Amino acid sequence: MLAAGAGLTACVSSGAPKRTEPLQVDASVVQRPGAEGAAMGPIAWALGPSPAEVDAATQQDPKETPQQRDARLRVQFGSTVLIGADGIVTKQYFLAGDLAQTFLKLITELTPENQTAIGGDRVPPKVPAPGTKVGGPQSRSVLGRMLRDHEVEVTFVPDFEVLTGIPLVDPPGVGASKVTGESPAANYKTAPGVALALVSAKPAALAAFEAAIDLFYTSIPQVEISVLVVEYQTADALAFGVSAIDNNTPLLGNLSSNQLVRAYSSAFPLRSPIVGSSPVADIGRFTLGGIHDSWELNMVLEALEANNLADIQSSPKLVVRNGGIAAISTLTQFPFPKAKIIQFGNEVATEIEFKPVGVKMNIVPVIAGTDSVILQVYADVSAITAFAPTEPVSTPITSNRTAVTTVYLRDGYTLVIGGLTSKTLFESETKVPILGDIPLLGFLFRSTTQSRNDTKVEFYITPRIVRDRGTPAAAGS
């Protein structure tokens, strides 16, 4: 049966009445796996209830006692919060270093007056007045826009704590840290400080505030830096020399007394070459002798060939925040003699001081876009390549190679820095004039030493954007 009236149309059937409910849409955060199974981050925001509905859902149950309400809120926000009789929750947030500056930028109203023009001077953000409201429909700050209809009250105290303790790293040239009895205010101006942000809000607004803060602090992009330093050292030496069998035996003597040249006693012993970082003392000796037409030959022929090959690798790895400095240092303290001449005398005293030798590297990664990294690299490599024959202690000779570069890399790709090579060729020859230049027989009248050192250093730097945020993997995955 159809009935019409007042512009409305109704349909009546004899079947069971149908139930109509409003459509409610709810979506969860979706993650797509990246390299090595890491989560790539959210690609869809959850469509949940409005702030008004959240406020209604979080209101105190009529059957809930104040003690039960306080216990529930302390479980949600921590045991150190202050809960008022009206249900307002006050929580403290300690912000150290650059985190305080970031927080001020998040709550500062974005107006043409407080925006720094491109190319202008950079000025620190202003500290807001106590009890500043952040959030609401008319808010123009970054954090306020994220809170939408929620509103929180912020009181910011810069330098709430000033850490005037003993420095963690001593200044150069100073010994171990010592308690000198200085007042804590002695280094008050230069000591690091910790700011305090006191936030008061309804439970739903405070939960939204913490979720927005986590987006900037917990989710700050980080980059894992893997560095492989490979150093190849090749050294070889070849030396020849001639010496007498003993001090009383001439190298070359004439058994007949009526000759012009009766004996030749000069000798050219082998000079021990330095291969790698230490001199080679082993010597191969050949004793030669004979009598030929009244000439007697008594000599020791010394010959030495040495080869040294070293392959040194170091592979440090660390994680740094986006735009931070990753400092890598693998150094060894080597003793270096230092001569000290006494003013009223000819004596020379030797002091030993230690100098660092090894690899020092500073890397600044900056994420460009979503899958590229800008790497600023400073690399310095020092090594001991030889020893100077100083008395009474040999002095190490060091070589330094430095590389500075800025490159763009895809995530997971490797930067190779090569070409840091050094070649050293040392030749020494001592001989008797004219006789030392005779072909074949000239080696009896000279000693020669030849040393060659080749060093090559290569850097392999691989940045990887950290995307998993420390979320534990599911069991069985």
C-alpha positions in Angstrom: 0.0 0.0 0.0 1.3 3.4 -0.9 0.6 6.6 1.0 1.8 10.1 0.1 1.8 13.2 2.3 3.8 16.3 3.2 6.2 15.6 0.3 7.5 12.3 1.9 7.2 8.9 0.3 7.2 5.7 2.4 7.3 2.1 1.4 5.7 -0.5 3.6 6.3 -4.2 3.0 5.1 -7.2 4.8 8.7 -8.5 5.4 10.9 -8.0 8.4 11.9 -4.4 9.0 15.3 -3.4 7.7 17.9 -1.7 10.0 19.8 1.2 8.7 23.1 2.4 10.3 25.4 5.3 9.4 28.5 4.2 7.4 31.6 4.4 9.5 35.1 4.3 7.8 38.1 3.1 9.6 41.6 2.5 8.2 44.8 1.4 9.7 48.4 2.4 8.9 49.7 0.4 6.0 53.4 -0.4 5.7 55.2 -1.7 2.7 58.4 -3.7 3.1 61.6 -2.1 1.9 65.1 -3.4 1.5 66.0 -6.2 3.9 62.4 -6.3 5.1 62.5 -2.9 6.7 59.3 -0.9 7.0 59.1 2.1 4.6 56.8 4.1 6.9 53.1 4.9 6.7 51.5 5.6 3.3 48.0 6.2 4.7 46.8 8.0 7.8 44.2 6.4 10.0 40.7 7.8 9.5 39.5 7.7 13.1 36.9 9.6 15.1 37.0 13.4 15.5 38.5 15.1 18.5 35.1 15.8 20.0 34.3 12.1 19.8 37.7 11.3 21.4 37.0 13.7 24.2 33.6 12.1 24.8 35.2 8.6 24.8 37.9 9.6 27.3 35.6 11.3 29.7 35.5 9.9 33.2 33.1 7.0 33.6 30.5 7.9 36.2 31.3 4.8 38.0 35.0 5.5 38.0 36.5 6.9 41.2 39.1 9.7 41.2 41.7 7.1 42.3 40.9 4.9 39.4 41.0 7.8 37.0 44.4 8.9 38.3 45.7 5.4 38.0 44.4 5.1 34.4 46.0 8.4 33.4 49.3 7.6 35.0 49.5 4.3 33.1 48.8 6.2 29.9 51.1 9.2 30.4 53.6 8.1 33.0 53.8 8.1 36.8 55.3 11.6 37.1 52.3 13.6 35.7 50.2 16.0 37.7 46.5 15.4 37.5 44.1 18.2 38.5 40.7 17.8 40.1 39.2 18.9 36.7 41.0 16.1 34.9 43.7 18.4 33.3 47.0 16.5 33.0 50.3 18.4 33.4 53.5 16.7 32.1 57.1 17.9 31.9 59.4 17.4 28.9 63.1 17.9 29.1 64.7 19.1 25.9 68.5 19.1 25.6 70.6 20.9 23.1 69.1 21.4 19.6 65.8 19.7 20.6 64.8 22.8 22.5 65.3 25.0 19.4 63.2 22.5 17.3 60.4 22.6 19.9 60.2 26.4 19.8 60.0 26.4 16.0 57.1 23.9 16.2 55.0 26.1 18.5 55.9 29.5 17.0 53.1 31.1 15.0 54.0 31.3 11.3 53.5 34.9 10.4 55.4 37.1 7.8 57.0 39.0 10.7 58.8 36.0 12.3 59.8 34.3 9.1 63.4 34.6 8.0 63.7 35.6 4.3 65.8 33.5 2.0 69.4 34.8 2.3 68.6 36.8 5.5 70.2 36.4 8.9 69.2 33.4 10.9 67.8 34.3 14.3 66.9 31.9 17.1 63.1 31.5 17.8 61.6 33.6 20.6 60.5 32.0 23.9 56.7 32.3 24.2 55.0 33.7 27.3 54.1 31.3 30.1 50.7 29.6 29.5 50.8 30.0 25.7 47.9 28.2 24.0 49.0 25.9 21.1 46.4 24.3 18.9 42.8 25.0 18.0 41.1 25.8 14.6 42.8 29.2 14.3 46.3 28.1 15.1 49.1 29.0 12.7 52.0 27.0 14.2 53.2 23.7 12.8 52.3 21.8 16.0 49.0 23.7 16.4 47.9 22.7 12.9 48.6 19.1 13.7 46.6 19.2 16.9 43.5 20.5 14.9 40.7 21.1 17.4 42.8 20.0 20.4 44.5 22.7 22.5 47.4 22.5 25.0 48.9 25.1 27.3 52.7 25.4 27.1 55.2 27.0 29.5 58.7 26.9 28.2 61.8 27.5 30.5 65.1 27.7 28.7 68.2 26.6 30.5 66.1 24.9 33.2 69.2 22.9 34.1 72.8 23.9 33.4 75.3 21.0 33.5 78.4 22.5 35.0 80.2 19.3 35.7 83.7 18.0 34.8 84.1 18.0 31.0 83.9 14.7 29.3 86.8 15.4 26.9 89.9 17.2 28.2 91.3 20.1 26.2 94.4 19.3 24.0 97.6 19.2 26.0 95.9 18.8 29.4 96.1 15.7 31.5 93.3 13.7 33.1 90.4 15.6 34.6 90.9 16.7 38.1 88.7 18.1 40.7 90.1 21.6 41.3 87.5 22.9 43.7 86.2 25.5 41.3 82.7 26.9 41.7 79.9 25.4 39.5 79.4 28.9 38.2 83.0 29.0 36.8 81.9 27.6 33.4 78.2 28.6 33.6 78.2 30.5 30.3 79.8 27.7 28.3 78.1 24.7 30.0 75.4 22.8 28.1 71.8 23.4 29.2 68.5 21.5 29.3 65.2 23.3 28.6 61.9 22.4 30.2 58.5 22.4 28.4 55.6 22.1 30.8 52.4 21.1 29.0 48.9 21.0 30.5 45.9 19.7 28.6 42.9 17.3 28.6 43.9 13.7 28.3 42.9 13.5 24.6 44.7 16.7 23.7 47.9 15.5 25.6 47.7 12.2 23.7 47.5 14.1 20.4 50.4 16.4 21.5 52.7 13.4 22.2 51.8 11.8 18.9 52.7 15.0 17.0 55.9 15.4 18.9 56.9 11.8 18.2 56.6 12.6 14.5 59.5 15.0 14.8 61.7 13.5 17.5 61.2 9.7 17.3 60.9 9.7 13.5 63.9 11.9 12.7 65.6 10.3 9.7 68.8 8.5 10.4 71.5 7.2 8.2 73.8 4.2 8.8 77.3 4.8 7.5 79.5 1.8 6.7 83.1 2.6 6.0 85.8 0.2 4.7 89.3 1.5 4.6 91.8 -0.7 2.7 95.5 0.1 2.7 98.0 -1.8 0.6 101.7 -1.5 1.4 104.4 -3.0 -0.9 108.1 -2.7 -0.1 111.1 -4.4 -1.7 114.9 -3.9 -1.4 118.0 -5.1 -3.1 121.5 -4.6 -1.8 125.0 -5.7 -2.7 128.3 -5.2 -0.8 131.9 -6.4 -0.5 133.9 -6.7 2.7 137.2 -8.4 3.8 137.3 -11.7 5.6 139.0 -10.1 8.6 140.8 -6.9 9.4 144.2 -8.2 8.7 143.5 -9.8 5.4 143.6 -7.5 2.3 140.8 -7.8 -0.2 143.2 -8.1 -3.0 146.9 -8.8 -2.4 150.0 -9.4 -4.5 152.3 -12.3 -3.5 155.2 -10.9 -5.4 157.1 -8.0 -3.9 158.3 -6.5 -7.2 154.8 -5.4 -8.3 153.5 -1.8 -8.3 150.3 -2.6 -6.5 150.9 -4.9 -3.6 147.5 -4.9 -1.9 144.0 -3.5 -1.9 142.4 -3.3 1.5 139.3 -1.1 0.9 135.8 -2.7 1.6 132.2 -1.7 0.8 130.0 -3.6 3.3 126.3 -4.0 2.7 124.0 -1.3 4.1 121.0 -2.9 5.8 117.9 -1.4 4.0 114.7 -0.5 5.7 111.7 -2.4 4.4 108.3 -1.5 5.8 108.9 -0.1 9.2 112.1 -1.9 10.4 115.6 -2.4 9.0 116.5 -5.8 7.6 119.5 -7.3 9.4 119.7 -10.7 7.6 122.5 -10.8 5.1 123.5 -13.5 2.6 127.3 -13.9 2.5 129.5 -15.6 -0.1 133.3 -16.1 0.8 135.5 -16.0 -2.2 139.2 -16.7 -2.5 141.9 -17.8 -4.9 145.4 -17.1 -6.3 145.8 -16.1 -9.9 149.3 -15.3 -11.3 150.6 -14.1 -7.9 147.4 -12.2 -7.0 145.5 -13.4 -4.0 141.7 -12.7 -3.6 140.1 -12.8 -0.2 136.7 -11.3 0.1 133.1 -11.7 1.4 130.4 -10.9 -1.1 127.2 -9.8 0.6 123.8 -9.8 -1.2 120.3 -9.2 0.2 116.8 -9.1 -1.3 113.7 -8.4 0.8 110.0 -8.1 0.0 107.2 -7.0 2.2 103.4 -7.0 1.5 100.8 -5.6 3.9 97.1 -5.5 3.5 95.4 -3.4 6.3 91.6 -3.2 6.5 89.3 -1.4 9.0 85.5 -1.4 8.7 83.8 0.8 11.3 80.0 1.3 11.1 77.7 3.7 13.0 74.3 5.4 12.7 74.0 9.2 12.6 70.9 11.5 12.4 70.2 13.4 9.3 72.6 16.3 9.0 74.7 15.1 11.9 78.4 14.4 12.0 79.8 10.9 12.0 83.3 11.0 13.3 85.4 7.8 12.8 88.9 7.5 14.3 91.1 4.5 14.4 94.4 5.7 15.7 97.5 4.2 17.2 99.9 6.1 19.5 103.5 5.8 18.2 106.5 6.9 20.2 108.6 9.7 18.6 112.0 10.7 20.0 112.5 14.4 20.7 115.9 15.8 21.1 116.6 18.3 23.9 120.0 20.1 23.8 121.4 21.2 27.1 122.4 24.8 27.1 125.6 24.6 29.0 127.2 21.5 27.5 127.3 19.2 24.5 125.0 16.6 25.9 121.8 15.8 24.0 118.9 14.4 26.0 116.2 12.4 24.2 112.5 12.6 25.3 109.8 10.3 24.0 106.4 11.8 23.0 103.5 9.9 21.4 101.7 11.0 18.3 98.5 9.5 16.8 98.9 7.6 13.5 96.0 6.1 11.6 92.6 7.0 10.0 90.5 10.0 10.9 87.2 10.6 9.0 84.3 13.0 9.3 81.1 12.3 7.3 78.0 14.5 7.2 75.0 12.7 5.5 72.0 14.7 4.3 68.9 12.9 3.0 67.9 14.5 -0.4 64.4 13.5 -1.4 63.4 10.0 -0.4 66.1 7.8 -1.8 69.3 9.9 -2.2 71.9 11.0 0.3 74.3 13.9 0.0 77.7 12.9 1.6 80.2 15.4 2.7 83.4 13.5 3.4 86.7 14.5 5.0 89.3 11.7 5.2 92.8 11.8 6.6 95.2 8.8 6.7 98.6 8.8 8.3 101.1 6.0 8.3 104.7 5.3 9.3 106.5 4.7 6.0 110.2 4.7 7.1 112.6 5.4 10.0 115.3 8.0 10.1 118.7 6.8 11.4 118.9 9.2 14.4 120.8 8.6 17.5 120.3 7.0 20.0 116.8 6.1 18.8 115.5 5.9 15.2 112.8 8.4 14.4 109.6 7.3 12.5 108.8 9.1 9.3 105.0 9.5 8.7 103.1 10.3 5.5 99.6 11.9 5.3 96.9 11.6 2.7 93.8 13.8 2.8 90.6 13.7 0.7 87.7 16.2 0.9 84.6 15.7 -1.3 80.8 16.1 -1.6 78.8 13.7 -3.6 75.2 12.5 -4.3 74.5 8.8 -3.7 71.5 6.6 -4.0 70.5 4.8 -0.8 72.7 1.7 -0.4 75.2 2.7 -3.1 78.9 2.9 -2.4 81.3 5.8 -2.7 84.9 4.8 -3.6 87.7 7.2 -2.9 90.9 6.0 -4.5 94.1 7.3 -6.0 95.7 8.1 -2.6 99.0 6.5 -3.5 102.5 7.3 -2.6 105.6 5.8 -4.2 109.2 6.1 -2.8 112.3 4.9 -4.6 115.7 5.2 -2.8 119.0 4.3 -4.4 122.4 4.5 -2.8 125.8 3.6 -4.3 129.3 3.7 -2.9 132.2 2.8 -5.1 135.9 3.3 -6.0 136.2 5.7 -8.9 136.9 4.1 -12.2 137.2 0.6 -10.7 133.6 0.5 -9.6 132.4 1.2 -13.2 134.2 -1.8 -14.7 131.6 -4.2 -16.3 131.1 -7.5 -14.4 134.1 -7.0 -12.1 132.8 -3.6 -10.9 130.7 -5.1 -8.1 134.0 -6.0 -6.3 134.7 -2.3 -5.8 131.2 -0.9 -4.9 128.2 -1.4 -2.7 124.6 -0.6 -3.9 121.3 -0.4 -2.1 117.9 0.1 -3.7 114.6 0.4 -1.8 111.1 0.8 -3.2 107.9 1.5 -1.2 104.4 1.7 -2.6 101.3 2.6 -0.5 97.8 2.8 -1.7 94.7 3.7 0.4 91.1 3.3 -0.7 87.8 4.2 1.0 84.5 2.5 0.5 81.6 4.5 2.1 78.1 3.1 1.9 75.1 5.1 3.4 71.8 3.4 4.1 68.7 5.3 5.2 67.3 3.7 8.4 63.6 3.1 8.0 62.7 0.3 10.4 62.7 2.7 13.5 63.7 -0.1 15.7 60.4 -2.0 15.4 61.0 -5.6 16.3 60.3 -8.1 13.5 57.3 -10.3 13.8 57.9 -13.9 14.9 58.5 -16.3 12.0 59.1 -13.5 9.5 
